Amino acid sequence: MINILYEDNHLLVVEKPINVLVQADCTKDLDLLTMLKSYVKEKYNKPGNVYLGLVHRLDRVVGGVMVFAKTSKSAGRLSKQVQNHDLEKTYYAVLDGNLKESGRLENYVEKEEETNTSFVSKEGKLAILDYEVLDNRNNFTLVKIHLKTGRHHQIRIQFSHIGYPLFGDAKYNKKYKKGEQIALFSKELSFFHPITKEKLTFSLSLPNRYPYTLFYK
């Protein structure tokens, strides 16, 4: 059952479960968009196909807050906010190592289609994020991240590039094997309602699992 955080005639804000695809791919695994369309269709007894606009994404392995548009007008206006950086995404991550100082990371990041990975490259697209160091425990660091751009695997590759890869990230952290759970969570999302223009903010608690529990239990 999907955790619905907010719903009206224009928007649907939900908690994306960890390890669930946002949109269908070649694996044919059940994806969040399909699940939510079924939810809307059943709840409102809608005939035919249900419209639900996808305006931003999360990696399969990442859980947290997402907003979907119920109308094409809302989708267009939310997409504009994404382009103008008015849709604010706040992530929490656990890094390997004791990172001491907060700061900003700016790199040019390029995607390798064949391996579905990214790497820092002068030929890539500009990737910017701000981060705040919240705590250090057991040679791990909890950071709060404000994403300024939305590049492929941006958070994962940028922290790996400076020597503090994410806990559990087998793609960019050689310490872990495939199948480990990455410690990256979309904790908060803020944007303006596409119709009323009201500023909306939605926040979730961090997952009740290791290594997050090192920092709040």
C-alpha positions as CSV (number, residue, x, y, z in Angstrom):
1,M,0.0,0.0,0.0
2,I,1.4,3.4,-1.0
3,N,1.6,6.1,1.6
4,I,-0.4,9.0,0.3
5,L,0.8,12.3,1.9
6,Y,-1.5,14.7,0.1
7,E,-4.1,14.6,-2.6
8,D,-6.5,17.0,-4.3
9,N,-7.9,17.5,-7.9
10,H,-4.5,18.6,-9.2
11,L,-1.8,16.8,-7.2
12,L,-0.8,13.5,-5.7
13,V,2.1,13.5,-3.2
14,V,3.3,10.1,-2.0
15,E,6.1,8.3,-0.4
16,K,8.0,6.3,-3.0
17,P,9.0,2.9,-1.5
18,I,12.6,1.9,-1.6
19,N,13.5,-0.5,-4.5
20,V,10.4,0.3,-6.5
21,L,10.7,1.7,-10.1
22,V,9.2,5.1,-10.7
23,Q,8.3,4.2,-14.3
24,A,8.2,0.9,-16.1
25,D,11.4,-0.3,-17.8
26,C,12.7,-3.4,-19.5
27,T,12.5,-5.5,-16.3
28,K,8.7,-5.3,-16.4
29,D,8.6,-5.0,-12.6
30,L,5.6,-3.2,-11.2
31,D,6.3,0.5,-11.0
32,L,5.0,3.4,-8.9
33,L,3.3,5.2,-11.7
34,T,1.3,2.2,-12.7
35,M,0.3,1.6,-9.1
36,L,-0.8,5.1,-8.6
37,K,-2.9,5.2,-11.8
38,S,-4.6,2.0,-10.5
39,Y,-5.2,3.7,-7.2
40,V,-6.8,6.8,-8.8
41,K,-8.9,4.7,-11.2
42,E,-10.3,2.6,-8.4
43,K,-10.8,5.4,-5.9
44,Y,-12.7,7.7,-8.3
45,N,-14.2,4.9,-10.4
46,K,-12.7,6.5,-13.6
47,P,-13.4,4.8,-16.9
48,G,-10.6,4.4,-19.4
49,N,-7.0,5.5,-18.9
50,V,-6.1,7.7,-16.0
51,Y,-3.7,10.7,-16.5
52,L,-0.9,11.1,-14.1
53,G,2.0,13.3,-15.0
54,L,5.6,12.4,-14.0
55,V,7.5,15.6,-13.3
56,H,10.6,14.4,-11.5
57,R,12.2,11.0,-10.7
58,L,14.0,9.0,-8.0
59,D,16.4,6.2,-8.6
60,R,14.9,2.7,-8.0
61,V,17.0,2.2,-4.9
62,V,16.0,5.6,-3.4
63,G,12.8,6.1,-1.4
64,G,11.1,9.3,-0.3
65,V,8.7,12.1,-1.2
66,M,7.5,12.5,-4.8
67,V,4.8,14.6,-6.4
68,F,2.7,13.6,-9.4
69,A,0.3,15.8,-11.4
70,K,-3.3,14.8,-12.0
71,T,-3.8,17.2,-14.9
72,S,-1.7,18.3,-17.9
73,K,-1.9,21.9,-16.7
74,S,-0.5,21.0,-13.3
75,A,2.2,18.9,-15.0
76,G,3.3,21.8,-17.1
77,R,3.4,24.2,-14.2
78,L,5.3,21.8,-12.0
79,S,7.7,20.9,-14.7
80,K,8.4,24.7,-15.1
81,Q,9.2,24.8,-11.3
82,V,11.6,21.9,-11.8
83,Q,13.4,23.8,-14.6
84,N,13.5,27.0,-12.6
85,H,14.7,25.2,-9.4
86,D,11.5,26.3,-7.6
87,L,10.8,22.7,-6.7
88,E,13.2,22.1,-3.8
89,K,14.5,18.6,-3.0
90,T,16.1,17.8,0.3
91,Y,17.9,14.5,0.7
92,Y,19.6,12.8,3.6
93,A,22.5,10.4,3.0
94,V,24.9,8.4,5.1
95,L,28.5,8.6,3.8
96,D,31.5,6.4,4.4
97,G,34.1,8.3,6.3
98,N,34.1,11.4,8.7
99,L,33.3,14.4,6.5
100,K,33.7,17.4,8.8
101,E,32.7,20.5,7.0
102,S,29.5,21.5,5.2
103,G,29.9,22.9,1.7
104,R,28.9,22.9,-2.0
105,L,29.9,20.5,-4.7
106,E,30.2,21.6,-8.3
107,N,31.2,19.2,-11.0
108,Y,30.5,18.4,-14.6
109,V,28.9,15.0,-14.7
110,E,28.5,12.7,-17.8
111,K,26.3,9.6,-18.1
112,E,27.6,6.3,-19.5
113,E,24.6,4.7,-21.1
114,E,26.0,1.2,-21.5
115,T,26.7,0.8,-17.8
116,N,24.0,3.1,-16.5
117,T,26.6,5.0,-14.4
118,S,27.9,8.6,-14.3
119,F,31.3,10.0,-14.0
120,V,32.9,13.4,-13.5
121,S,34.0,14.8,-16.9
122,K,34.8,18.2,-18.4
123,E,32.4,17.1,-21.3
124,G,29.5,16.6,-18.9
125,K,26.7,18.8,-17.6
126,L,27.0,21.1,-14.6
127,A,26.0,19.4,-11.4
128,I,25.5,21.4,-8.2
129,L,24.5,20.5,-4.7
130,D,24.8,22.0,-1.2
131,Y,25.3,19.8,1.8
132,E,25.2,20.2,5.6
133,V,27.1,17.8,7.8
134,L,24.7,16.8,10.6
135,D,26.7,14.2,12.6
136,N,29.6,11.8,12.6
137,R,29.3,8.3,14.1
138,N,31.3,5.1,13.7
139,N,33.3,6.5,10.7
140,F,30.0,7.4,9.0
141,T,28.6,10.9,8.2
142,L,25.0,12.0,8.1
143,V,24.5,14.8,5.6
144,K,21.5,16.9,4.5
145,I,21.6,17.7,0.8
146,H,19.9,20.4,-1.2
147,L,20.0,19.4,-4.8
148,K,20.4,22.3,-7.2
149,T,20.5,20.3,-10.4
150,G,19.1,16.9,-11.3
151,R,21.8,14.9,-13.0
152,H,21.9,11.1,-13.3
153,H,23.2,9.6,-10.0
154,Q,24.4,13.1,-9.2
155,I,24.6,12.8,-5.4
156,R,26.2,9.4,-5.6
157,I,28.9,10.3,-8.0
158,Q,29.7,13.7,-6.5
159,F,30.3,12.4,-3.0
160,S,32.2,9.4,-4.4
161,H,34.4,11.8,-6.3
162,I,35.5,13.6,-3.2
163,G,36.3,10.4,-1.3
164,Y,33.1,10.0,0.7
165,P,30.9,7.5,-1.2
166,L,27.4,6.6,0.0
167,F,26.9,3.7,2.4
168,G,25.7,0.7,0.5
169,D,26.2,2.1,-3.0
170,A,27.8,-0.8,-4.9
171,K,28.0,1.2,-8.1
172,Y,30.3,3.9,-6.7
173,N,31.6,2.4,-3.5
174,K,33.9,-0.7,-3.9
175,K,33.4,-1.6,-0.3
176,Y,29.9,-2.9,-1.0
177,K,28.5,-5.8,-3.1
178,K,25.5,-5.7,-5.4
179,G,22.3,-6.0,-3.4
180,E,23.3,-3.8,-0.5
181,Q,20.8,-1.0,0.4
182,I,22.0,2.5,-0.4
183,A,21.6,5.1,2.4
184,L,20.0,7.9,0.4
185,F,16.5,9.2,1.1
186,S,14.4,12.0,-0.4
187,K,13.2,13.4,3.0
188,E,11.6,16.7,2.0
189,L,10.0,18.3,-1.0
190,S,8.8,21.9,-1.4
191,F,7.0,23.6,-4.3
192,F,4.2,26.0,-5.2
193,H,0.8,24.5,-5.8
194,P,0.3,24.8,-9.6
195,I,-3.2,26.3,-9.2
196,T,-3.4,28.1,-5.8
197,K,0.3,29.1,-5.8
198,E,0.5,28.2,-2.1
199,K,3.9,27.0,-0.9
200,L,3.7,23.4,0.1
201,T,6.3,21.3,2.0
202,F,6.1,17.6,2.7
203,S,8.6,15.8,5.0
204,L,9.1,12.2,6.0
205,S,11.0,10.5,8.9
206,L,14.2,8.7,8.0
207,P,13.8,4.9,7.5
208,N,13.9,2.9,10.7
209,R,16.9,0.9,9.6
210,Y,20.7,0.8,9.8
211,P,22.7,3.0,9.2
212,Y,20.2,5.8,9.8
213,T,19.5,4.4,13.3
214,L,23.1,5.2,14.3
215,F,22.1,8.9,14.3
216,Y,18.7,9.0,16.0
217,K,18.6,6.0,18.4
